[in-house]
């Protein structure tokens, strides 16, 4: 703003230069007011995401509006790359979220926007949204395909068991195994089955069991619980570790209606820990009966074979005798023919 312009304004309109601000001064003033206002800094804002944009810069731009609102009253948001790189789910249009951040000004356009520090999904629930998006991602990569599933051995020499030694699952599994095959070998690695460190502990256990050549199958088990309690089994790194395991893995997690990412990747998913134990080993008594039955069938088949061979031998003897008789008759006729002449 030039001095000449201010003088002309005062002369023509009678407005003192002290009451006149430049565009930059206005923007600076608004910025300072926003920064100093506690109601606009470090605040939570609830809304529905719309108009999302993800340029190559890595920043995420979107608007939020009141959920189900037909109003065009939108609040612009910017989620800078350094803030969004730890985002654990995919931001989508139509998603209801709780956003934590501060109102800032974009001085080049004299506009304001919400600088986002944290996004918490609300509508579908944080747990379900993360589960859905990870399931979709891994499914596209082929981690759930049947062609990658390893066969469960009929009679494992040793079972690797990953579960909590204080949980209900271990009691159910040992009870079933004792009834089905009392002297089966078990290598137990106790881990947490819920909480922040559980997935890491289970990953370490799988890798450890894969170093033992005598382990034929692995069971990962946990009793029932709330959705939040099972979230450790929806971990991406855990899913990839299960997929890479050289040893076939059976999961028995939660109740029959519970499904986790680990279940989809596993070579065999069972609805409960008890059923996982049943799948892992045959019933010893039933196995003995099957072996005896098979032995009897083999013996019967062998006896039939011997009997058929004996009959075949007898028939062959008869054939030789008949052949000899025929030869004798032919010779007799030939000799008689010569004598007659």
C-alpha positions, 0 to 999 in steps of 0.5 A: 500500500503506497503512501500516495494511495493512503493520502488520496483516500483520506483526502477523498473519503476522509478515512484515516490510514490507521483504519486501513489494512492490507490483504496480507495484514487481514490474513495475518490477523485472522491467522493469529486470531485462529491460533489464539482461539482455544475453541479452534485449536486441538479440537475434535470435529465429527463429520462425514468425509466427502470430496476426497483427493490424494495427489502424488504429494502424499497429502490427503485433502477432503471435506467433511459435512454433517452426516446425512446432511443435504447442506452444502456447508462443508469444512475443508481438511488437509491431512499432511503426509507427515501426519497421515503416514501412520494411518492404519486404514483407508480413508473413503468418501461417505465414512463417518469420522471423528477428526482431531486437529486445528483450524488454520488459514490458507493465506494464498486464498484467504480461506481456512481449513482444518489441519488433521492430526488424527482420524478415528472412524465412527460409522462402521466402527474402527475395528470392522473398517480395518478388518474389511479393508485388510481382508480386501487387500490380502484377498486381492494378493491371493493370500486366501486362495485354496491353491496355497493351502497346505494339507493337514497330516493324517497323523502328526508326530508332534503338534505345535500349539500357540495359545495362552497357558492361562486361557480357556482354549488350552484346557479344551484342547488338552482335553480333546487331545487326551481323549483322542490320542493320549500320547500325542506329542505337543510343543506349547508356546504360550503367548498373549491372545489379546492386547497390543503385543499379542500379534507380535508374540504369535508371530515369534511363536510361528517363526520359532516352531518353523525352526523345529523339523519335528513339528508337523502341524500348528494350532493357533487357538483362543477362546471366545471374546468381544470383537476388540479382544480378537483384533490381534488376529486381524494383524497384517504382519501376522497374516503374512507370517501364517501364509509363509509358514512351512508348517500347515496351520489350523486356527480355532479362534473365538466362537463359531460366528467369529472370523478373523484375518488369521482364519482366512489365511490359515490352511484350515479354519475351525470354529472353536479350539476344541474342533481345531484339536479334533482336526489336528489328530485322529481318534486313536481308537477309531484309527486302530479300528480302521487299521484292523478293518484294513488289515482284515480287508487285505487278508481277505483280498490276499486269501482270495488271490491265493484261492484264485491262483490255486484254481488257476493252477488246477485249470492249467493242469486240466488244460495240459491233460486235455492237450496231451489226450488230444495229441495222443488221439491225433497221433493214434489217428495218424498211425492208424492212417499209415497202417491202413495204407 
